[in-house]
Amino acid sequence: MPRKMTRDNARKMFERLSTTEPSPQTELNYTNPYTLVVAVALSAQATDVGVNKATKDLFKVADTPEKMVALGEEKLGEYVKTIGLWRNKAKNVIALSQMLIDRFGGEVPQSREALEELPGVGRKTANVVMNVAFGAPTIAVDTHIFRIGNRTGIAPGKTPLDVELGLEKIVPEEYLQDAHHWLILHGRYICKARTPECWRCDLVDLCGFKEKVLSPDKPKPAKKKATKKKAAPKKKLANAPKLRTTTKRPTKKATAK
């Protein structure tokens, strides 16, 4: 675990990220708050590129809760079947659409608590919707942000919530609105999971990661081969003791007197 980043270095980090990408945006395609909810719900354990391919045609025919419910789960499945876990996701999208109609008048609620009541919507999805659709300074911690929080030392934590709360404390207020976009993009394209491209990272001097990859020519660490444990030598069982056989001696017949 690297040392926790200082507030001064955290400020420098976001100053540099904001210079590199002044107006970061989500890479998910959407047309309104409702389609954003659907896109983010579909993106769990899937790539933004894959979700965008599926929703390109879907949102042409169903961009409101009413249209999605009318489309139905079976037809929705035909649009999203290229996405991982698509059956369960299609079921959730229909269910959340119906709930939006029944409880919220077809409108997407703007509070985290209300959003998390929707089927298939967790804290991360709620934070994305609040931030992107309604301009709230929330931080949605995905795998990229969780990795960067721990790898750089800016907000180490054992859970996504730990990292989220840590970032809220250390990120300067003026950068909170765009913080999670900068971190996601940085993790997706530079601070990659297997081989971080530290040689082209603007934050390399601020980062607490010890195993920095400072050259693209550096070979990747060889994967350790799983070594088979040698089986313990079988203990030889002692031979069962042989039973001594006794032969009966012939008895002398009594001689008649």
Secondary structure as GFF3:
##gff-version 3
##sequence-region A 1 257
A	DSSP	alpha_helix	7	20	.	.	.	ID=ss1
A	DSSP	alpha_helix	33	42	.	.	.	ID=ss2
A	DSSP	alpha_helix	48	61	.	.	.	ID=ss3
A	DSSP	alpha_helix	65	71	.	.	.	ID=ss4
A	DSSP	alpha_helix	73	80	.	.	.	ID=ss5
A	DSSP	alpha_helix	86	104	.	.	.	ID=ss6
A	DSSP	alpha_helix	112	115	.	.	.	ID=ss7
A	DSSP	alpha_helix	123	134	.	.	.	ID=ss8
A	DSSP	alpha_helix	143	152	.	.	.	ID=ss9
A	DSSP	alpha_helix	160	170	.	.	.	ID=ss10
A	DSSP	three_ten_helix	173	175	.	.	.	ID=ss11
A	DSSP	alpha_helix	176	189	.	.	.	ID=ss12
A	DSSP	three_ten_helix	198	200	.	.	.	ID=ss13
###
